[in-house]
Amino acid sequence: MGKKLGIKSVTIRSTGGEGARTGFIEKVKMKKNGKISALKKDGKKSSVHVGKQKIHFLLEYSEEILLHYRSLPGKVEISPDGFVRPADGIWEMKIVYEDGRVLRASYAIGWEGCGAPPLSRFIRRALKRDDLFLLDGEDVDLTGLTVHLFRTGGGRPAAFELLSIDFIRERVKLDVYDEQGRKITVSLQNGAIESLRKYPVYRLENPAVIDPDETYPEGSVLYYLTLEGASGGKADVASGRYDRAHLPRKWGNFMKVLSVFLPISSYSMLLDKSLYGKRTEKREGDYTYCDVSYEEGGSLYCYLCDIDEVHPGDYVRVPVGPDYNEIAARVEDVYYGTKEDAPYPFHGLKHILGVYVKAPRDEEEGD
């Protein structure tokens, strides 16, 4: 099988869940001689040798996946200035053949096609590394998550909310304390809680940390996030102000799903969208951001918008790729913010070119 393929090596790089903010942070390489190695940006590396049958399977399966994604009409953009999109991260696969040929493909993390068991899972098992993003971005070792909210006051910050999620027992619990110390507890045990694991709030490549030397204004809300079992069984921690700029990516989506299980947002600051969500009211000096998709159910890409009256559901013309080719896209979300609120480095964002009066397909049928 291996001789027939003539594959010398397969290399998979991943940006992780932070996408444009980090660039590629890990590389996994599989060679024909059976060696599989992994290296992360933080310096953690490992390697293993597998048998001839297994490496032939992995090489063949990798080629099948690469050819599948090369056949798709939409390509993930890796721009010349080094920015990668979408924000959720991408993977890039390169196959080198013994005759010198090289094939490449890239796509958004979380999509692994061909309708078969994920290649990522086979590689993790071979390396015994659950902390690798690879193609699907899963973290199969996450077992629990806790969030403490603190409010600063005259003395030491006081905890007033505690969220705990146990993915093993499929249980979520939220304790909310009022100013008199009285506690409201809401808990739920439901198999659907597993759905919360798909949001990459546990991918803490660059975790924020509360600065003990910083003086926070009285009444500031701070958070302390602890992850149990992530990244090879070690607890990871992040902390900081409880606002959009200092929380892990996708926190808003995570909280949106969590609020379905815990419908007490009027009592909980943890579930208060105004603290962590995107702003839907424009302030003086704000920029307009639009998240668009190139296909139904596809990944989201952020563009700046200088056009008035653009709404979710509208179809717009946008530039893609280093040559700025124009394509149609559907607006999925509109929100406002400063340059610092941009989901990518601000100077790397492109602008929406125009709005379709009718959906592109309707216009074509009208012609």
N, C-alpha and C positions, 0 to 999 in steps of 0.2 A: 504493500500500500504506500509506504513512504517513498520507495524508489519511483513508483509511478507518478507521485505528486512532484518529486524533486524539490521539496520545500527545505530550505536550509534553516530558517528561523522565523518565528512570529514574535513581534513586539507589540505590547499593548500599553499605551500611556493614558492616564486619566487626570483630569483637573480636580477630581473630587467634587463635593457638593457646592463649593464656593465659586466655581466657574471663572468668570473674568477677573475675580479678585485675587486669584492665586496663580493662574497658569497651571501647567502640568506639575503634579506633586508626587506621582508614583509611576514606576515603570516595571512591567513584568515581561520577561523574555523566556521563550521556550525554544530550545534547540533540538535539532534532529538527533543528537547524541543522547537525548533523554534528560538533559539538564533544564530545570525550571528555576529561575531566579526572580526575586522581587526586591525593589529598592524604593523607599519612600524618601521624600524631601527632608524629613526629620532625621534621616540617617539610619533608620531601621531597615535592615536587609536580611535576607534569608535565601537559601537555595536547597534544592533537593534533586535527586536523580530518580527517574521513574523508568519502568520497563519499556521495551520496544513497542509492545502492543498499545500501551496507554499513550505514549508520546505520538504514535502514528494517529491515534484517534483524535487527540487534541489538535494536532496540526491540520488534519482533514476537516475537523469541525470548525476550526478557525477560518479556514479558507471558505467554507460554505457560508459562514456568517458574513465575512468580508464581501463576498460576491453578492449576497443578498442586499447589503446596504449600498453597494455601488450601483445597484439597479434602481434605487429609489430616486424619484424626481427631485426631492428637496435635500440639500446638502448642508451640514452644519458649517458655519462660517468660522474660519481661523484667519483673521485679517493680518496683513503684513505688519501692522503696528504691534502685534503680539496679543491683541485682545481676543478672547474666545467667547463664543456665544453658544447656547443660552446660559443664563446666570446659574442655572441648576447644575451646570457642568457638562463636559463632553468626554468621550473616549476617542482615541485614535488607534487604529490597528495598522501595522505594516507587516507584510509578508515578503521575505527575501527568498528567491528561488536559487537553486544551484547554478542555473545558467545566467544569473545576474539580474534577472527581471525583478522588479519591485512593484507591488500593488499596495494601495492605501485606501482606507475608508475611515470615516468618522461619523459620530452621531451623538445624540443626547443621552446622557446617563439615565438609566431606567428603562431603556428600550433594548430588548434583545430578541430579535426575531427568529424566523425559521420554524416557529411553533414547536420547539423541542426544549428539553431541559437546558437551563442556562449554562453556557460555557463558563461563566464566572464561578458558578458553584463548583464545577469540576476542578478549576484551578485552585480555589481556596482550600478545597479538601486535600489536594495534592501537597500544597505548601503548609497546610495547617495554620492558615492566616485568615482570620475572620475580619481583619481590619482593612482589607483591600477593597477599593471602590470597583475597579475593573469596569465592566460594561453596565451592570445593573444597579450599582450603587447601594446594594443591600448591606446591612450590618446585622448579620444573623445572630450575633452574640449579645445584642442588647436585651437585657432582662428586666430593667427597672429604671425609673426616672423620678426624681423629686425636685420640686421648686419651692424655695422659701422666698416670700416677699417680706421686706423690711421697710419701715418708715423711719426716716431720721427725725430726731426731735432734740430736746434739750440735752439729753445724755446719749447713751449707747443706742444704736438703731434697734427698734423693737420688731420682732417677727409678728405679723398679723394674718398671714395666709400661708397654708402649706398644701401643696399638691403632691400626691404620690400615685404613681402608676406601676403596677406589677403586671408585667406581660406574661409571666409564667402562670399566675393565678387568674389572669384576665380581669383585673380589678383596678378601678380608679376611685380615688377618694380626695375630697377637697375640704379642708378645715378653714373657716373664716372666723376671725375674732373681731368683735366690735371694740369700741373705745373703753367699755366697761369690763372687757375681758371675757364676755359671754361668747360662746362658740356655736357656730352653725356648721353642721357636718352633712355633706352629701356624698354618698358612695354608690357605686354600681359595679356589679359583676356581670360581664357580658362578653361573649366571644368576639363581638365586633370591635372591641377595644384594640385588637390586633391591627386594625386599619391605621391606627396612629403611628405605627412603626414606619410607615412608608414616607413620612415627612422627615427630611434630613436635619432636624434640629439637633441631632446627636453628633453631627459632623463638625467637630470643634477644631478645625485646623489652625485657626487664629482666635482662640477664645479671649473675650474681653475679661478683664479682671478689675475688681474694685480696688482703687488706689487708696491704701490706708492713710496716705498723707494728704489726700484731697479733702477739702471741706465742702460737703454737699449742703445746699440750702435746706433749711428746716422744712420738713414735710416731703422731702424727696423720696421717691419709691425706688428701692434697690432690689435686685433679685440675686439668688444664689442657686445655680442649677447643678445638680449632681446626677451623673449617669452611672448605672450599675451594669457591669458586664460588657460595656462597649470596648472596642479596640483591644481584643484579646483578653478580656476579663478584668481589665483595670478600670477603676473609676476615673472618669474625666469630669472636670469642673469648669464652669464659666460663671462669671458674675459681673455686675455693673448696674447702670441705671436701667430701669424698666421702661425702655422706649425703643422705638424702631431702630435707631442708630446703633444700639448696643446689644441687641438681641441676636441670636443665631438666625441665619437665613431661613425663610419659610415659617417663621414663628407665627405669623398671622394665619396661614393656612392650618397650621397645627391647632391653634386656639379655636379656629372656626369649627373644626370637627369636634374638638373637646367640648365646646359649648353645647353640642347636640346631646352629649352624654350628661352634661352638668348644666341644665338650663337655669342658672342663677346669676346671670351676668349683671343684674341690677344690684346685687349684693357684693360682687367680687371685683376687685381691681385687677386681678390676674386675667379676667375675661373681658376687661374693659377695652374695647376696640380702639377707643380714642388714644390710648397710651401706646399701642404697638402697631396699629394699622396704618394703611395708606390714607393720606389726607384727601378728602373728596371736596373740600371747599378751598378755592384759590385765594391766596393772600397776595398782598403787594410784593412784587419781586419774584414770585414763584414761576417755575417752569411747568409746562404741561407734559406729562409722560403718558405714553400709550403702550400697553402690552398688546401685541398682535400675534396671531397664529397664521402660518402659511397654509395649513390644511386642518380639516376638522379633527379635533382631539390632539392636535400637534403641540409641540413645545411652544413656549411663549418667548417673544423677543421684544425688547423695549426700544422705543423710538421717541425722539422729541417731536412735539407737535406745535406748529405755529399757526394752525388753522382753527378758527372759532367753530363751535358747535360740532364737535366730533364726539360720538357716543358709542358705547359698547353695542356691537352688532353691525356697525357701519363697515363698509369695505373701502379700503384705502390703497393707494399706490405707494410702495416702499422700495428703496434701493437695497440690494443684497450683494454680498461678495466684494472682493477688491475692485472689480470693474463697475460696481454700482449698477448692476442690471436691475431693471424695474419689473416687479411682480405685484400681484394682488394679494392682499392680506386682510384678515378679519380682525377688527378691534375687539379685544376681550375685556379690557379694563382701561379706565382713564383716571388719573390721579395727579396730584400736584406736589411740588416740593422744591427745595433749594438744590444747588449743585451737589451738596453733600448727601442728599437723599437719593441720588441716582443709583440704580442697581448695578451699573457698570461705571468705570472711570468716565466722567462726564464728557471729556474731549473726544472719547471714542464713539459716542452715540451718533446715529444718523437721524435725519429728519424725514417725517412723512411728506410725500410729494403732492398728494392730492386725495380727494374723496370721490368715490363713485356715486353717481346719482342713484343707480340701481346696482344690484349685485352683478359682478362681472359676467356670470352665466346668462343672466336676464338680458344684459346688453348685447351679448353675442347672438342670442336667439332673436332679438329685435332687428339685428342687421339682416 
